[in-house]
Amino acid sequence: MVQKAKILLVDDRPENLLALEAILSALDQTLVRASSGEEALKALLTDDFAVILLDVQMPGMDGFETAAHIKRRERTRDIPIIFLTAINHGPHHTFRGYAAGAVDYISKPFDPWVLRAKVSVFVELYMKNCQLREQASLLRLQLEGSGGRAAGDETKESAGLLAELSARLAAVEEQAEALSKQLSDESTDAAAVATAAHLERKLTGLRRALDALEPGSDGQSAAN
């Protein structure tokens, strides 16, 4: 069973949170509420999120300050943030949102279809990254557990695991390539395109490392 991604919704008004949940429920992911910046930071201490939808105008710690805290933490600095605001103060206000680390800045009332499409892109990228980490973890376990067995058994077991890893990685590579093409064709957010490109580079590195473990391969050439 595929684990669902978590999406953090941050707004001090319950009716806005309800509206966001109604819009995003079609994505069939886990929606987590936070009614303040402080509550959002607390949720981020324990859970991993695919994307954060963050209201700008909140009493106490506003969206800009909350985003600054998120970007300062090593654990959360790479989580995409989409700012939501009821007022448009012009380009300077928008620039402040991007300067705080937002990947997008949407004024209310927003188009539900557009918001859902933007969020779905980051959810998909998050899921691909999770798959990539799983492949890397399996590869690490194979390398760490290779000692202490008979050579024949070890070779057979290693070959089987390498074949399984290669097949899994090929599936992720295919999905990542299709996603990158879709993002490029749609001329979507530059941040999403850059994140997809980063994912493809990681996949390329993992493929080289995996190829280097194949019998008869030259590990040195793959590492270069």
DARAVEN-V211359 format. One record per residue. RES is the residue in one small letter. PSI is psi in degrees with one decimal (none if undefined). Layout:
BEGIN
RES,PSI + RES,PSI
END
This chain:
BEGIN
m,129.7 + v,130.2 + q,139.3 + k,149.4 + a,153.0 + k,135.8 + i,125.5 + l,123.2 + l,119.0 + v,114.2 + d,140.5 + d,-9.1 + r,118.6 + p,-35.7 + e,-32.0 + n,-38.8 + l,-40.4 + l,-41.3 + a,-42.4 + l,-41.4 + e,-39.2 + a,-40.5 + i,-41.8 + l,-6.1 + s,-27.9 + a,-20.2 + l,-14.9 + d,44.9 + q,177.7 + t,117.8 + l,124.4 + v,128.6 + r,146.4 + a,129.1 + s,6.3 + s,166.2 + g,-41.0 + e,-42.4 + e,-36.1 + a,-45.5 + l,-34.6 + k,-42.9 + a,-34.5 + l,-13.5 + l,-29.0 + t,-23.9 + d,154.5 + d,136.0 + f,146.7 + a,-35.1 + v,153.9 + i,127.6 + l,116.0 + l,118.4 + d,138.7 + v,-48.7 + q,99.4 + m,145.4 + p,150.5 + g,-118.8 + m,111.7 + d,-178.1 + g,-39.4 + f,-45.5 + e,-39.7 + t,-45.0 + a,-39.1 + a,-41.6 + h,-41.3 + i,-42.5 + k,-19.7 + r,-22.2 + r,132.1 + e,-37.9 + r,-31.5 + t,-3.2 + r,-24.8 + d,2.1 + i,126.4 + p,138.7 + i,127.1 + i,116.1 + f,138.5 + l,131.2 + t,144.1 + a,-14.4 + i,146.3 + n,107.8 + h,12.1 + g,-175.8 + p,-31.9 + h,-38.6 + h,-42.1 + t,-42.7 + f,-37.4 + r,-36.2 + g,-46.3 + y,-36.9 + a,-29.1 + a,-6.0 + g,10.1 + a,146.8 + v,-17.1 + d,161.9 + y,109.9 + i,129.5 + s,140.7 + k,148.9 + p,137.3 + f,161.6 + d,117.6 + p,-37.5 + w,-41.8 + v,-45.9 + l,-45.3 + r,-39.7 + a,-42.4 + k,-44.6 + v,-39.4 + s,-33.1 + v,-46.6 + f,-31.0 + v,-43.3 + e,-42.8 + l,-40.3 + y,-44.5 + m,-38.2 + k,-40.5 + n,-38.2 + c,-42.9 + q,-39.7 + l,-42.9 + r,-36.6 + e,-42.8 + q,-42.6 + a,-38.9 + s,-42.7 + l,-39.4 + l,-41.2 + r,-43.3 + l,-38.9 + q,-41.4 + l,-41.2 + e,-28.9 + g,16.6 + s,-12.4 + g,161.2 + g,11.3 + r,162.7 + a,147.2 + a,-42.7 + g,-46.5 + d,-40.7 + e,-43.7 + t,-42.8 + k,-45.5 + e,-42.6 + s,-42.8 + a,-41.2 + g,-42.7 + l,-40.2 + l,-40.0 + a,-40.7 + e,-44.8 + l,-43.0 + s,-40.2 + a,-42.3 + r,-42.9 + l,-38.0 + a,-38.6 + a,-42.5 + v,-40.9 + e,-43.2 + e,-43.5 + q,-40.9 + a,-39.4 + e,-42.1 + a,-39.1 + l,-43.0 + s,-41.0 + k,-41.2 + q,-43.7 + l,-43.2 + s,-42.2 + d,-34.8 + e,-3.5 + s,49.8 + t,-165.6 + d,135.8 + a,-35.8 + a,-39.5 + a,-41.1 + v,-43.6 + a,-39.8 + t,-40.3 + a,-39.9 + a,-39.2 + h,-40.1 + l,-41.8 + e,-37.6 + r,-39.8 + k,-42.6 + l,-40.1 + t,-43.6 + g,-41.1 + l,-37.9 + r,-41.4 + r,-42.4 + a,-39.7 + l,-42.4 + d,-32.9 + a,-19.9 + l,-11.2 + e,141.3 + p,132.9 + g,-3.1 + s,159.2 + d,101.7 + g,-30.8 + q,-42.3 + s,-33.6 + a,-30.1 + a,-22.1 + n,none
END
